[in-house]
């Protein structure tokens, strides 16, 4: 079950950290929000979806979507390449499918922030290095 930790900043304002255990790895995860309603929304979605951040994130973003998604923008870029080789298109499509589509591809580009990118980087590292990155072996 996810929880919310209220944190006081030095300037007197508060932030709200949602904490949960990743169902796949068992490791504690956390995301900090500036407002309590945002934190409550993520907590409820995590609790309703077996603590899956990807599902919760997808639900939040889908409700806010009014602009093209990261995946759509990247696909458009691939489609608009001028005289690309077949290999280039295949490589780009594979990279989109394996590393972007399921993790951040559904996020509208105007909603993409450092939290999404940090999560994406972590997912790419775990895909590429598996458990060896956890032990410090690259």
C-alpha angles and dihedrals in degrees: 000000000000121000137198122228117196112215127195117219125214090253090059097254123118136232128194123224120199111208128191141150117256106241093217100048104019089228121138114252130189142188125190124217132190093223133047095226090059090050092048091050093053092045092053092048092048092050091048093049105046092265092297107156092191093057092044092047091048092052093050094048095043090058091052099041115130100132132056117287125243089252093051093049092049091047090050089051090053091047092050097050110127113235097337119178118249088246093054093051091046092049093048092047090050092049090049092049098044103036111021116022099067097036108040104350093101095055118103109242092237090057097048110115141162092279091060092045092049090051090047093050091050091050093050091049092049091049093049100040103023112193094341091083090058090058093047095251112133 
